[in-house]
Amino acid sequence: MGLALELEITGLASGAPVEVVGIGEIDTGRLRLEVRTLRANLLFDPALVAVGLLDVLALVGNAHVRSRTDLYDEHGREAGGWRVLAEVMRGEGTVRLAGLLLDHRTYLEPGERVVGVEPWTALAQPLDPEGVLLAGAWHVETGRGNGYRGVTVSVVEGDVGSARKLWRAAGAVRVHSEDATGAVIVADVAQSDVPGSP
């Protein structure tokens, strides 16, 4: 049986208040998350923030999260970035992430939205005394035909296991909503030991 996912992130995006909410499920290697903003903002796409947190959600443990994402365009030029401070809580059949969005800025075109995400692999390195460092690079395509690469590094402290793992998100898909304030992300997630790890 799967776990229900809940996500709530508040903060400022390019100086304007935003609130992102999401619901979904993770079950046998499939993660589905529907996110939307409660306030429309032409300079903010909730899918970008959610994609950077998929690896954290896949851990499905109780944890404190400090995450930083840097965004680059197709030519390697800086296209923005943001930080998220969050708490992940696992309850009876539910994983909930509540967080704060900090220092968000993106240099996308007004109204530009993600329409596809390429599969990627993130490395999880154990931290002492308990926790993990997650690092991953991902690539998104927008409806304007532009591509952006995100590099997300997250420090996750708490009940996340101690084995060194590779996390793979194989195939994430964005589906437009009618009012362009939301997205549906579906990812096949798997974990495996890093070759040569103890």
C-alpha positions as CSV (number, residue, x, y, z in Angstrom):
1,M,0.0,0.0,0.0
2,G,1.3,3.5,-0.9
3,L,2.0,6.5,1.2
4,A,0.0,9.7,0.7
5,L,2.2,12.8,0.1
6,E,1.4,16.3,1.3
7,L,3.4,19.4,0.6
8,E,3.1,23.0,1.7
9,I,5.8,25.6,1.0
10,T,5.4,29.4,1.7
11,G,7.7,32.3,1.1
12,L,8.7,34.9,-1.4
13,A,9.3,34.4,-5.2
14,S,10.9,37.4,-6.9
15,G,9.7,39.5,-4.0
16,A,6.0,38.4,-4.2
17,P,4.4,36.1,-1.6
18,V,3.7,32.5,-2.8
19,E,2.2,29.5,-1.3
20,V,2.7,26.1,-2.9
21,V,0.5,23.1,-1.9
22,G,0.7,19.6,-3.2
23,I,-0.9,16.2,-2.8
24,G,0.2,12.9,-4.2
25,E,1.3,9.3,-3.5
26,I,4.5,7.2,-3.4
27,D,4.0,3.5,-4.0
28,T,6.3,0.8,-5.2
29,G,8.8,3.1,-6.9
30,R,6.2,5.4,-8.4
31,L,5.9,9.0,-7.1
32,R,3.1,11.2,-8.2
33,L,2.8,14.8,-7.0
34,E,0.3,17.4,-8.0
35,V,1.4,20.9,-7.0
36,R,-0.2,24.3,-7.4
37,T,0.3,27.9,-6.2
38,L,-2.6,29.5,-4.3
39,R,-1.5,32.9,-5.7
40,A,-0.8,33.3,-9.4
41,N,2.6,34.7,-10.2
42,L,3.9,34.9,-13.8
43,L,7.5,34.7,-12.6
44,F,7.1,31.6,-10.5
45,D,6.5,27.9,-11.5
46,P,5.8,25.6,-8.6
47,A,7.0,22.6,-10.7
48,L,10.6,23.9,-10.5
49,V,10.6,23.9,-6.7
50,A,8.9,20.5,-6.6
51,V,11.3,18.8,-9.0
52,G,14.2,19.9,-6.7
53,L,12.5,18.2,-3.8
54,L,11.6,14.8,-5.4
55,D,14.7,13.1,-4.0
56,V,13.8,14.3,-0.5
57,L,10.3,13.1,-0.7
58,A,11.5,9.7,-2.0
59,L,13.4,9.2,1.3
60,V,10.0,9.1,3.1
61,G,11.5,9.5,6.6
62,N,11.2,12.0,9.4
63,A,13.8,14.7,8.8
64,H,14.9,18.3,8.7
65,V,15.9,19.5,5.3
66,R,18.1,22.4,4.0
67,S,18.0,22.5,0.3
68,R,19.7,24.8,-2.3
69,T,19.0,24.8,-6.0
70,D,21.0,26.7,-8.7
71,L,19.4,27.1,-12.1
72,Y,21.3,27.5,-15.4
73,D,20.1,28.1,-19.0
74,E,21.1,26.0,-22.0
75,H,24.4,28.0,-22.4
76,G,25.5,27.5,-18.8
77,R,24.5,31.1,-17.7
78,E,22.9,31.6,-14.3
79,A,19.1,31.6,-14.5
80,G,18.3,31.9,-10.8
81,G,18.1,29.8,-7.7
82,W,16.4,29.3,-4.4
83,R,16.6,27.7,-0.9
84,V,14.1,25.6,1.0
85,L,14.1,24.9,4.7
86,A,11.6,22.2,5.5
87,E,10.5,19.4,7.8
88,V,9.4,16.0,6.5
89,M,7.1,14.1,8.8
90,R,6.0,10.6,8.3
91,G,2.8,9.6,10.0
92,E,0.3,6.8,9.6
93,G,0.3,6.2,5.9
94,T,1.3,9.8,5.1
95,V,4.5,11.8,4.3
96,R,4.2,15.5,4.8
97,L,6.7,18.2,3.8
98,A,6.2,21.7,5.3
99,G,8.7,24.3,4.2
100,L,9.9,27.9,3.7
101,L,11.0,29.2,0.3
102,L,13.9,31.6,0.6
103,D,15.9,33.8,-1.8
104,H,13.9,32.6,-4.8
105,R,14.7,34.3,-8.1
106,T,14.5,33.0,-11.6
107,Y,15.2,34.7,-14.9
108,L,12.6,32.9,-17.0
109,E,10.2,34.6,-19.3
110,P,7.0,35.8,-17.7
111,G,4.5,32.9,-17.8
112,E,7.2,30.4,-18.8
113,R,6.3,26.9,-17.5
114,V,8.0,23.6,-17.3
115,V,6.5,20.9,-19.6
116,G,9.0,18.1,-19.3
117,V,11.7,16.8,-17.0
118,E,14.5,14.4,-18.2
119,P,15.3,11.4,-16.0
120,W,18.2,11.9,-13.6
121,T,20.2,10.3,-10.8
122,A,21.0,11.8,-7.4
123,L,23.7,10.6,-5.1
124,A,23.0,10.2,-1.4
125,Q,26.1,10.3,0.9
126,P,25.6,9.4,4.6
127,L,26.4,12.1,7.2
128,D,27.4,11.6,10.8
129,P,25.7,11.1,13.3
130,E,22.6,10.6,11.2
131,G,21.4,12.1,8.0
132,V,22.3,12.2,4.3
133,L,23.6,14.7,1.7
134,L,21.6,14.5,-1.5
135,A,23.1,15.9,-4.7
136,G,21.5,15.8,-8.1
137,A,21.4,17.6,-11.4
138,W,18.3,17.7,-13.5
139,H,17.1,19.2,-16.8
140,V,13.7,20.7,-17.6
141,E,12.1,21.8,-20.9
142,T,9.6,24.7,-20.9
143,G,6.6,25.4,-23.2
144,R,8.7,28.2,-24.8
145,G,11.2,25.7,-26.1
146,N,13.9,26.6,-23.6
147,G,15.9,24.2,-21.5
148,Y,17.2,24.7,-17.9
149,R,19.5,22.6,-15.8
150,G,19.0,22.6,-12.0
151,V,21.6,21.5,-9.5
152,T,20.1,20.7,-6.1
153,V,22.0,19.9,-2.9
154,S,20.1,19.0,0.2
155,V,21.2,18.2,3.7
156,V,18.7,15.9,5.2
157,E,19.0,15.2,9.0
158,G,16.9,12.6,10.7
159,D,15.5,9.1,10.1
160,V,16.8,8.5,6.5
161,G,18.9,5.3,6.9
162,S,22.7,5.1,6.7
163,A,23.4,3.2,3.4
164,R,25.0,5.1,0.6
165,K,22.5,5.1,-2.3
166,L,21.9,6.3,-5.8
167,W,18.4,7.6,-6.3
168,R,17.0,7.6,-9.8
169,A,14.0,9.5,-10.9
170,A,13.3,8.0,-14.3
171,G,10.8,10.0,-16.2
172,A,9.0,13.0,-14.7
173,V,6.1,14.5,-16.7
174,R,4.5,17.9,-16.4
175,V,0.8,18.3,-17.2
176,H,-0.7,21.7,-17.6
177,S,-3.7,22.8,-15.6
178,E,-6.2,25.2,-17.1
179,D,-5.1,28.2,-15.0
180,A,-1.4,27.6,-15.4
181,T,-0.8,27.7,-11.6
182,G,-0.2,23.9,-11.2
183,A,1.5,20.9,-12.4
184,V,1.3,17.1,-12.1
185,I,4.7,15.4,-11.7
186,V,5.0,11.6,-12.1
187,A,8.4,10.0,-11.4
188,D,9.6,6.4,-11.2
189,V,12.0,6.4,-8.3
190,A,14.5,3.6,-7.4
191,Q,17.4,3.2,-5.1
192,S,20.6,1.1,-5.5
193,D,23.9,0.8,-3.7
194,V,26.7,2.8,-5.1
195,P,29.3,0.4,-6.7
196,G,32.1,-0.2,-4.3
197,S,30.3,1.1,-1.2
198,P,30.5,-0.9,2.0
